[in-house]
Amino acid sequence: MGIKRIYHVGVNCTDMRRSTRFYSGLLGMHATPVTIPEHLREKWDVAAKKILGLEVDGRINAEPYLLAGSESAEATYIDLIEWRSPRTFGRPYETMTNIGIARVALFVDDVDATYERLVSNGIKCLSEPRTLVVDSGAEFRCVAFRDPDGTVMECIQTRFPTPADATPEVRRLFHINVNCTDLNRSLEFYGDTLGLDIVLRAAWCESQELGDILGLGERASADVCLLATEQGTEGTCVDLVEWKKPRFTGKPYERMNHLGIPRMAFLVDSVDGMYEKVLRKGVKFVSDPVTIQFDPPLGKMRAVCFYDPDGTVLECLELS
């Protein structure tokens, strides 16, 4: 009944053509359109509204694509969506200390090459690439930037020296950052309740590099925990962060068509089993589990959305 992997992270945009040029053209991600069987459209609408808690008169009108890096087998996707009814609205978080899903980290072979490609195409990064060293001695070279709608992405390199055949393209999603107000409480939820495994716990103290990478404008301090699914560190992890300086702020997006990153979806063996397990812990759900049908490659799935202790929306999916 455990979490097999992070299946996707939702990223909402205002112009799909512009966003796919950015993610595919500049970052080298592969885009696959998601379509809906027309003869099941009415049932699909009812199911989607219930799963995501959407309030809209008439049919949902949205254009979704699944984006993956070059390591596409058993991948975590970016679920890129342009909402038309209801419309995408609002602005992404202005600061990376906002509670909720603030950024997505993308694994690349050569951060500096990716940075040069972005800058040469007019993309403004939050800083030049910086190197972070954690307590264990592990090194991470990072650069963060905003997509065409202002949603923050981060590219991370962990292999040194840079491979001779390195390219600037994204290989896979490295982690999904979730900011929280109480790391211990969130660890109990993500670890004990959901069953994720702790693979790294660290404390950043007055780090100028971290502050620079995320455009915070000051030395940054935070308690951080990296949690893995059944894929371990070979898969995408949850990067759980409690910000100390600057202090965490704001609250998660309340509506799933808000511009930015409103939700993250876990792939599980049994949605109903996970629902019953988590419900017994007193977790609040958007609805009970619902079956929804897409055209291949997604096909039929069962899904349910719920809230973490700070109100960040999470989703469990079961594929038929």
Stockholm file with secondary structure:
# STOCKHOLM 1.0

chainA/1-320         MGIKRIYHVGVNCTDMRRSTRFYSGLLGMHATPVTIPEHLREKWDVAAKKILGLEVDGRINAEPYLLAGSESAEATYIDLIEWRSPRTFGRPYETMTNIGIARVALFVDDVDATYERLVSNGIKCLSEPRTLVVDSGAEFRCVAFRDPDGTVMECIQTRFPTPADATPEVRRLFHINVNCTDLNRSLEFYGDTLGLDIVLRAAWCESQELGDILGLGERASADVCLLATEQGTEGTCVDLVEWKKPRFTGKPYERMNHLGIPRMAFLVDSVDGMYEKVLRKGVKFVSDPVTIQFDPPLGKMRAVCFYDPDGTVLECLELS
#=GR chainA/1-320 SS CCEEEEEEEEEEESCHHHHHIIIIIITCCEEEECCCCGGGHHHHHHHHHHHHTCCCSSCCEEEEEEEECSCCTTCCEEEEEEEEETBCBSCCCSSTTBSEEEEEEEEESCHHHHHHHHHHTTCCBSSSCEEEECTTCCEEEEEEEECTTSCEEEEEECCSSCCTTCCSSEEEEEEEEEECSCHHHHHIIIIIITCCEEEEEEEEEEEHHHHHHTTCSSCEEEEEEEEECTTGGGSCEEEEEEEEETTCBSCCCSSTTBSEEEEEEEEESCHHHHHHHHHTTTCCBSSSCEEEECSTTTCEEEEEEEECTTCCEEEEEEEC
#=GC SS_cons         CCEEEEEEEEEEESCHHHHHIIIIIITCCEEEECCCCGGGHHHHHHHHHHHHTCCCSSCCEEEEEEEECSCCTTCCEEEEEEEEETBCBSCCCSSTTBSEEEEEEEEESCHHHHHHHHHHTTCCBSSSCEEEECTTCCEEEEEEEECTTSCEEEEEECCSSCCTTCCSSEEEEEEEEEECSCHHHHHIIIIIITCCEEEEEEEEEEEHHHHHHTTCSSCEEEEEEEEECTTGGGSCEEEEEEEEETTCBSCCCSSTTBSEEEEEEEEESCHHHHHHHHHTTTCCBSSSCEEEECSTTTCEEEEEEEECTTCCEEEEEEEC
//
